[in-house]
Amino acid sequence: MKPGAEERQNQGGTDMTSSGKGKGIMPTRREVLAVGAAGGALLAAPWIARPAFAQDGPIKIGFPVPLTGPYGSEAQEQARCAQIAVDEFNAAGGLDGRMAELLVRDDKLKSGEAATRTLELIEKDGADFICGSLSASVQLAVNTVCAERGKIYNSISQSDAINEAEHFSKYTFHEALNPHMTAGAVGHHVFPDSGKKLAFLIADYAYGHEMARGFKVAGEQYGIEVVAEVTHPLASKDFSTFLPQIQAANPDVLCLCNFGFDQLNSLKQATSFGMKNQMKMVAPALLYNQRRAGGASIYSGVVGGTNYYWKLEDEIASAKAFNDSYREQNDGAPPSDYGAYGYAGVGVLLDAVKQAGSTDADAVIAALEALKYDKYKGEQYYRACDHQSVQSVFIIESKDEADMENEYDVFRIVATAKADEGALRSCGELGHA
């Protein structure tokens, strides 16, 4: 799979009309279990025999991500980069000759679909581990299925709830940043010098609400005042009914708590409304793919956070190695932020398999809990109580066209929030004893 840069930016349409429609921050565990039960009929299917898969066969990693829909471009990147991690593991001899295999499935950004695909991956395809998801709510459905079947799940999408005791099991690992970390780092960078009146444009599902909450928590010490809080449905194309409400509130800062094409479309229309002249634009997860698709003028001056930007290769050896592997397969283009999650999420599972010398879940869990790893951005590790990956957050600003060295040089790193457990909600806050 080697599409060019333009094709990569435009994969995944905006025709999605379901999922993510619920109100509030997060469904309860009972609701998540009900979603998982949507795939329960599969248990009666003739291929559900719970076979004892051979321990000397391929090491299978199931990878459910939304290849179609408004997050398609990021999901395609995650799959590409996950495959690089598998290829590197195999090139190094695998686990005593056992090779790894990546099983990519389209979860369509729907919790029920994700639960069904995950059940199939485990019960029909014999997946040893699951990695993936690109939605705060969808990953909870995947996590529930994996926990019930004793399979390790490494999530590569932002979520606060997955770390909470209500949803956590010993099989749950969270490679991605979470909204508390991301919005917190961006808020602490932006709020001291940008005025106190804050407005939110929020995608009306878990990700959007969690990001807004993270900003509010960070803003408490700066005395921020929320003057507008406007929600929009997932996969919106027209923001003309939402943006005037924000303009009327006259904020100093607008926080765009949305993702994928929603981020691009809302920012494009905010720019056409002249809102950049009235307020500072902030996106907690400022996305490389969408910046490339939208162009410099639309993103000019926008500040946000990221787990990764390819220019880290100037300072970090693992970033250079990751970039070089990706460039070799993708016509010299560098990888994206969410692609890096796919690479690390699968790569660290395979590192733990080697450390454990086995695919046994308990042995691999113990190896993951002990790992200090550097896959692409500097050292990371999983916190003991909730298996959240402790890692740095990079604050980035979009470059103007005149400042770009090439078509890929779209951001500048303006600050780094270093890896620190103090940036996380405490274990007690999450409900862990």
VEXDREN-2710 file (C-alpha; in Angstrom, 1 decimal):
% VEXDREN-2710
k/r/px/py/pz
1/MET/0.0/0.0/0.0
2/LYS/1.9/3.0/-1.3
3/PRO/-0.5/5.8/-2.3
4/GLY/1.0/9.2/-2.9
5/ALA/0.7/12.2/-0.6
6/GLU/-2.4/13.6/-2.1
7/GLU/-4.2/10.3/-2.1
8/ARG/-3.2/9.7/1.6
9/GLN/-4.7/13.0/2.6
10/ASN/-8.0/12.3/0.9
11/GLN/-8.7/8.7/1.9
12/GLY/-11.8/8.3/4.0
13/GLY/-14.9/10.2/3.0
14/THR/-17.2/12.4/5.0
15/ASP/-20.4/10.4/4.3
16/MET/-20.6/8.8/7.7
17/THR/-24.0/9.3/9.3
18/SER/-24.0/7.2/12.4
19/SER/-21.9/6.6/15.5
20/GLY/-20.9/9.1/18.2
21/LYS/-24.4/10.5/18.5
22/GLY/-24.8/10.0/22.2
23/LYS/-24.8/13.0/24.6
24/GLY/-22.6/13.4/27.6
25/ILE/-18.9/12.5/28.1
26/MET/-18.9/8.8/28.1
27/PRO/-21.3/5.7/28.2
28/THR/-21.4/3.6/31.3
29/ARG/-19.9/0.2/31.5
30/ARG/-23.4/-1.3/31.2
31/GLU/-23.9/0.6/28.0
32/VAL/-20.5/-0.6/26.6
33/LEU/-21.3/-4.1/27.5
34/ALA/-24.6/-3.8/25.6
35/VAL/-22.7/-2.6/22.6
36/GLY/-20.4/-5.6/22.9
37/ALA/-23.5/-7.8/23.0
38/ALA/-24.4/-6.5/19.5
39/GLY/-21.8/-9.0/18.3
40/GLY/-23.0/-11.7/20.7
41/ALA/-25.0/-13.5/18.0
42/LEU/-21.6/-14.4/16.6
43/LEU/-21.1/-16.9/19.4
44/ALA/-23.8/-19.1/17.8
45/ALA/-22.1/-19.0/14.4
46/PRO/-20.6/-22.3/13.1
47/TRP/-17.1/-20.9/13.0
48/ILE/-17.1/-20.1/16.8
49/ALA/-15.5/-23.2/18.1
50/ARG/-12.8/-21.5/20.4
51/PRO/-10.0/-23.7/18.8
52/ALA/-6.7/-24.1/20.6
53/PHE/-4.5/-22.2/18.1
54/ALA/-1.0/-23.6/17.7
55/GLN/1.6/-21.9/19.8
56/ASP/4.2/-22.2/17.0
57/GLY/2.1/-20.6/14.3
58/PRO/2.2/-16.9/13.3
59/ILE/1.8/-14.3/16.1
60/LYS/-1.4/-12.5/15.0
61/ILE/-2.2/-8.9/15.9
62/GLY/-5.8/-7.9/15.2
63/PHE/-6.0/-4.2/14.1
64/PRO/-9.6/-2.8/14.0
65/VAL/-9.5/0.9/12.8
66/PRO/-12.0/3.1/10.9
67/LEU/-10.6/2.8/7.4
68/THR/-13.7/4.4/6.0
69/GLY/-15.4/7.6/7.3
70/PRO/-14.2/11.0/8.5
71/TYR/-11.1/9.5/10.2
72/GLY/-10.0/7.4/7.3
73/SER/-6.8/9.3/6.5
74/GLU/-5.5/8.8/10.1
75/ALA/-6.6/5.1/10.2
76/GLN/-4.9/4.3/6.9
77/GLU/-1.7/5.8/8.3
78/GLN/-2.0/3.8/11.5
79/ALA/-2.3/0.6/9.4
80/ARG/0.7/1.5/7.3
81/CYS/2.9/2.2/10.3
82/ALA/1.7/-0.9/12.2
83/GLN/2.8/-3.0/9.3
84/ILE/6.3/-1.4/9.4
85/ALA/6.5/-2.6/13.1
86/VAL/5.5/-6.1/12.0
87/ASP/8.0/-6.1/9.2
88/GLU/10.8/-5.0/11.5
89/PHE/10.0/-7.7/14.0
90/ASN/10.0/-10.4/11.3
91/ALA/13.2/-9.1/9.7
92/ALA/14.9/-9.5/13.1
93/GLY/13.9/-13.2/13.2
94/GLY/10.5/-12.9/15.0
95/LEU/10.2/-14.9/18.2
96/ASP/12.6/-17.8/17.7
97/GLY/11.4/-18.0/14.1
98/ARG/7.7/-17.3/14.7
99/MET/6.7/-14.5/12.5
100/ALA/4.1/-11.8/13.2
101/GLU/1.0/-11.1/11.1
102/LEU/-1.1/-7.9/11.1
103/LEU/-4.9/-8.5/10.6
104/VAL/-6.4/-5.1/9.6
105/ARG/-10.2/-4.7/9.8
106/ASP/-12.5/-1.7/9.2
107/ASP/-14.5/-0.9/12.3
108/LYS/-16.3/2.0/10.4
109/LEU/-16.0/4.2/13.5
110/LYS/-19.0/2.3/15.1
111/SER/-18.9/0.6/18.5
112/GLY/-21.1/-2.3/17.4
113/GLU/-19.0/-2.9/14.3
114/ALA/-15.8/-2.7/16.3
115/ALA/-17.1/-5.3/18.8
116/THR/-18.1/-7.6/16.0
117/ARG/-14.8/-7.3/14.2
118/THR/-12.9/-7.8/17.4
119/LEU/-14.9/-11.0/18.2
120/GLU/-14.1/-12.3/14.7
121/LEU/-10.4/-11.5/15.1
122/ILE/-10.2/-13.4/18.4
123/GLU/-12.6/-16.3/17.8
124/LYS/-12.3/-16.9/14.1
125/ASP/-8.8/-15.6/13.1
126/GLY/-7.0/-16.5/16.3
127/ALA/-5.6/-13.1/17.1
128/ASP/-3.1/-13.2/20.0
129/PHE/-3.4/-9.5/20.7
130/ILE/-5.6/-6.5/19.6
131/CYS/-4.3/-3.1/18.8
132/GLY/-6.2/-0.2/17.2
133/SER/-9.3/2.0/17.4
134/LEU/-9.6/5.7/16.6
135/SER/-12.5/6.8/18.8
136/ALA/-12.8/7.4/22.5
137/SER/-16.1/5.5/22.6
138/VAL/-15.3/2.8/20.1
139/GLN/-12.2/1.7/21.9
140/LEU/-14.3/1.0/25.0
141/ALA/-16.3/-1.6/23.1
142/VAL/-13.1/-3.2/21.8
143/ASN/-11.6/-3.1/25.3
144/THR/-14.7/-4.9/26.8
145/VAL/-14.5/-7.7/24.3
146/CYS/-10.8/-8.2/24.9
147/ALA/-11.1/-8.2/28.7
148/GLU/-13.9/-10.8/28.6
149/ARG/-11.7/-13.1/26.4
150/GLY/-8.4/-12.5/28.2
151/LYS/-6.7/-10.8/25.3
152/ILE/-4.3/-7.8/25.6
153/TYR/-5.6/-4.7/24.0
154/ASN/-3.3/-1.7/23.3
155/SER/-5.4/1.3/22.4
156/ILE/-3.9/3.9/20.0
157/SER/-6.7/6.5/20.3
158/GLN/-7.1/9.3/22.8
159/SER/-9.4/8.5/25.7
160/ASP/-9.7/9.4/29.4
161/ALA/-12.3/6.8/30.3
162/ILE/-10.3/3.8/29.2
163/ASN/-7.9/4.4/32.1
164/GLU/-10.6/4.7/34.7
165/ALA/-11.2/1.7/37.0
166/GLU/-14.8/1.2/35.6
167/HIS/-13.4/0.2/32.2
168/PHE/-9.9/-1.0/33.0
169/SER/-8.7/-4.6/33.3
170/LYS/-5.2/-6.1/33.5
171/TYR/-5.4/-6.6/29.7
172/THR/-5.9/-2.9/29.0
173/PHE/-3.0/-0.8/27.8
174/HIS/-3.2/2.7/26.4
175/GLU/-0.4/3.8/24.1
176/ALA/-2.0/7.0/22.9
177/LEU/-1.9/10.3/24.8
178/ASN/-5.2/11.0/26.6
179/PRO/-7.2/14.2/26.5
180/HIS/-6.3/15.2/30.0
181/MET/-2.6/15.1/29.0
182/THR/-3.0/16.7/25.6
183/ALA/-5.4/19.5/26.4
184/GLY/-3.6/20.1/29.7
185/ALA/-0.2/20.6/28.0
186/VAL/-1.7/22.9/25.3
187/GLY/-3.7/24.9/27.8
188/HIS/-0.7/25.5/30.1
189/HIS/1.2/26.8/27.1
190/VAL/-1.6/29.0/25.6
191/PHE/-3.6/30.4/28.5
192/PRO/-1.0/32.6/30.4
193/ASP/-0.6/34.9/27.4
194/SER/-3.8/34.7/25.4
195/GLY/-6.6/36.3/27.4
196/LYS/-9.1/34.7/29.8
197/LYS/-12.3/34.4/27.7
198/LEU/-12.5/30.9/26.3
199/ALA/-15.0/29.4/23.8
200/PHE/-15.3/25.7/22.8
201/LEU/-16.4/24.1/19.5
202/ILE/-17.0/20.5/20.6
203/ALA/-17.6/17.4/18.5
204/ASP/-20.5/15.9/20.4
205/TYR/-19.1/12.6/21.5
206/ALA/-16.5/11.4/24.1
207/TYR/-13.3/12.8/22.5
208/GLY/-14.7/16.3/22.2
209/HIS/-16.1/16.5/25.7
210/GLU/-13.0/15.0/27.2
211/MET/-10.8/17.5/25.5
212/ALA/-13.0/20.4/26.6
213/ARG/-12.8/19.1/30.2
214/GLY/-9.0/18.9/30.0
215/PHE/-8.8/22.5/28.9
216/LYS/-11.1/23.6/31.7
217/VAL/-9.0/21.8/34.3
218/ALA/-5.8/23.3/33.0
219/GLY/-7.4/26.8/32.9
220/GLU/-8.5/26.8/36.5
221/GLN/-5.2/28.3/37.7
222/TYR/-5.3/31.0/35.1
223/GLY/-8.9/32.1/35.9
224/ILE/-10.3/31.4/32.5
225/GLU/-14.0/32.2/31.8
226/VAL/-16.0/30.0/29.5
227/VAL/-18.1/32.4/27.4
228/ALA/-19.4/29.8/24.8
229/GLU/-19.7/26.1/24.5
230/VAL/-21.1/25.0/21.2
231/THR/-21.5/21.3/20.2
232/HIS/-21.7/19.9/16.7
233/PRO/-22.5/16.4/15.4
234/LEU/-19.7/14.1/14.3
235/ALA/-18.8/14.4/10.6
236/SER/-20.4/17.8/10.1
237/LYS/-19.8/19.6/6.8
238/ASP/-21.6/22.9/7.5
239/PHE/-20.5/24.9/10.6
240/SER/-22.3/28.1/9.6
241/THR/-25.0/27.6/12.3
242/PHE/-22.3/27.0/15.0
243/LEU/-19.6/29.6/14.4
244/PRO/-21.8/32.7/14.7
245/GLN/-22.7/31.7/18.3
246/ILE/-19.0/31.7/19.1
247/GLN/-18.4/35.1/17.3
248/ALA/-21.2/36.6/19.3
249/ALA/-19.5/35.6/22.6
250/ASN/-16.3/37.5/21.6
251/PRO/-13.8/35.0/23.1
252/ASP/-10.0/35.5/23.3
253/VAL/-9.4/31.9/22.5
254/LEU/-11.4/29.3/20.5
255/CYS/-10.6/25.7/21.3
256/LEU/-11.5/23.4/18.4
257/CYS/-12.2/20.1/20.3
258/ASN/-12.8/18.0/17.2
259/PHE/-10.8/15.7/14.9
260/GLY/-10.2/14.6/11.3
261/PHE/-12.3/16.2/8.7
262/ASP/-14.3/18.0/11.4
263/GLN/-11.2/19.8/12.4
264/LEU/-10.4/20.8/8.8
265/ASN/-13.9/21.8/7.9
266/SER/-14.5/23.9/11.0
267/LEU/-11.2/25.7/10.7
268/LYS/-11.7/26.3/7.0
269/GLN/-15.1/27.9/7.7
270/ALA/-13.8/29.8/10.7
271/THR/-11.1/31.3/8.5
272/SER/-13.6/32.4/5.9
273/PHE/-15.7/34.0/8.7
274/GLY/-12.7/36.2/9.6
275/MET/-12.5/34.7/13.1
276/LYS/-8.7/34.5/13.2
277/ASN/-8.6/38.3/13.4
278/GLN/-10.9/38.1/16.4
279/MET/-9.5/35.3/18.5
280/LYS/-6.7/32.8/18.8
281/MET/-7.3/29.3/17.4
282/VAL/-6.2/26.3/19.3
283/ALA/-6.7/22.6/18.5
284/PRO/-5.6/20.2/21.3
285/ALA/-4.6/17.5/18.8
286/LEU/-3.4/19.4/15.8
287/LEU/-3.3/16.9/12.9
288/TYR/-0.6/16.6/10.3
289/ASN/-2.8/14.9/7.7
290/GLN/-5.5/17.6/7.9
291/ARG/-2.9/20.4/7.9
292/ARG/-1.5/19.0/4.6
293/ALA/-4.9/18.7/3.2
294/GLY/-6.1/22.1/4.3
295/GLY/-3.0/24.2/3.4
296/ALA/-1.0/26.9/5.1
297/SER/-3.5/29.7/4.9
298/ILE/-6.3/27.9/6.6
299/TYR/-4.1/26.7/9.5
300/SER/-1.9/29.8/9.7
301/GLY/-1.1/30.6/13.3
302/VAL/-3.1/27.7/14.8
303/VAL/-1.5/26.2/17.9
304/GLY/-2.0/22.7/19.2
305/GLY/-0.6/19.5/20.7
306/THR/0.8/16.3/19.2
307/ASN/2.3/13.0/20.2
308/TYR/4.7/13.3/17.2
309/TYR/6.1/15.5/14.5
310/TRP/8.6/14.1/12.0
311/LYS/11.1/16.9/12.5
312/LEU/11.9/15.3/15.9
313/GLU/14.4/13.3/13.8
314/ASP/16.8/16.3/14.1
315/GLU/17.1/15.5/17.8
316/ILE/15.9/11.9/18.5
317/ALA/17.5/8.9/16.9
318/SER/14.4/6.7/17.2
319/ALA/12.4/9.3/15.3
320/LYS/15.0/9.3/12.5
321/ALA/14.9/5.5/12.3
322/PHE/11.1/5.4/12.2
323/ASN/11.0/8.2/9.5
324/ASP/13.6/6.4/7.3
325/SER/11.6/3.1/7.4
326/TYR/8.4/4.9/6.5
327/ARG/10.0/7.0/3.7
328/GLU/11.4/3.9/2.1
329/GLN/7.9/2.6/1.5
330/ASN/6.1/5.8/0.9
331/ASP/8.0/7.7/-1.8
332/GLY/10.1/9.8/0.6
333/ALA/7.2/11.2/2.6
334/PRO/7.5/11.3/6.4
335/PRO/5.0/9.6/8.7
336/SER/2.1/11.3/10.5
337/ASP/1.3/11.7/14.2
338/TYR/-1.4/9.1/14.3
339/GLY/0.6/6.8/12.1
340/ALA/3.3/6.9/14.9
341/TYR/0.7/5.5/17.3
342/GLY/0.1/2.5/15.0
343/TYR/3.9/1.9/14.8
344/ALA/4.4/2.1/18.6
345/GLY/1.2/0.3/19.6
346/VAL/2.1/-2.8/17.6
347/GLY/5.8/-2.5/18.0
348/VAL/5.7/-2.4/21.8
349/LEU/3.5/-5.5/21.9
350/LEU/6.1/-7.3/19.8
351/ASP/8.9/-6.0/22.0
352/ALA/7.1/-7.5/25.0
353/VAL/6.6/-10.8/23.3
354/LYS/10.3/-11.0/22.7
355/GLN/11.0/-10.1/26.3
356/ALA/8.5/-12.7/27.6
357/GLY/9.7/-15.3/25.1
358/SER/6.0/-16.2/24.7
359/THR/2.6/-15.0/23.6
360/ASP/1.1/-16.0/26.9
361/ALA/-1.0/-13.0/28.1
362/ASP/0.2/-13.0/31.7
363/ALA/3.9/-13.2/30.6
364/VAL/3.4/-10.4/28.0
365/ILE/1.6/-8.2/30.5
366/ALA/4.4/-8.5/33.0
367/ALA/6.9/-7.6/30.2
368/LEU/4.9/-4.6/29.2
369/GLU/4.6/-3.4/32.8
370/ALA/8.4/-3.6/33.1
371/LEU/9.3/-2.0/29.7
372/LYS/11.1/1.3/29.3
373/TYR/10.9/1.8/25.6
374/ASP/11.8/4.3/22.9
375/LYS/10.0/3.5/19.7
376/TYR/9.9/6.9/18.0
377/LYS/10.0/9.9/20.4
378/GLY/12.1/9.3/23.4
379/GLU/11.6/7.1/26.5
380/GLN/8.1/5.9/27.5
381/TYR/6.7/3.5/30.0
382/TYR/3.3/2.2/31.2
383/ARG/2.1/3.5/34.6
384/ALA/1.4/0.6/36.9
385/CYS/-2.1/1.4/38.1
386/ASP/-3.8/2.1/34.7
387/HIS/-1.3/1.1/32.0
388/GLN/-1.3/4.6/30.5
389/SER/1.8/5.3/28.5
390/VAL/3.7/8.1/30.2
391/GLN/5.2/10.3/27.4
392/SER/6.0/13.7/26.2
393/VAL/3.5/16.1/24.5
394/PHE/4.8/18.5/21.8
395/ILE/3.3/21.9/21.4
396/ILE/3.3/22.9/17.7
397/GLU/2.3/25.9/15.6
398/SER/1.3/25.7/11.9
399/LYS/3.8/27.4/9.6
400/ASP/3.0/30.0/7.0
401/GLU/3.9/29.0/3.4
402/ALA/6.9/31.3/3.3
403/ASP/8.5/29.5/6.3
404/MET/8.1/26.0/4.9
405/GLU/11.3/24.2/3.7
406/ASN/9.3/21.7/1.7
407/GLU/5.7/20.4/1.4
408/TYR/6.1/18.3/4.5
409/ASP/7.5/21.0/6.7
410/VAL/4.1/22.2/8.1
411/PHE/4.7/22.7/11.8
412/ARG/7.3/24.1/14.2
413/ILE/7.7/22.7/17.7
414/VAL/7.4/25.6/20.1
415/ALA/7.5/23.7/23.4
416/THR/7.7/20.3/25.0
417/ALA/5.8/19.0/28.0
418/LYS/8.1/16.2/29.1
419/ALA/7.0/12.8/30.2
420/ASP/5.8/13.1/33.7
421/GLU/3.2/11.2/35.7
422/GLY/2.2/14.5/37.3
423/ALA/0.5/15.4/34.0
424/LEU/-1.9/12.5/34.5
425/ARG/-5.0/12.3/36.7
426/SER/-3.9/10.4/39.8
427/CYS/-4.6/6.7/40.3
428/GLY/-7.0/7.7/43.0
429/GLU/-9.0/10.0/40.8
430/LEU/-9.4/7.2/38.3
431/GLY/-10.8/4.9/41.0
432/HIS/-7.8/2.6/41.3
433/ALA/-7.0/1.5/44.9
END
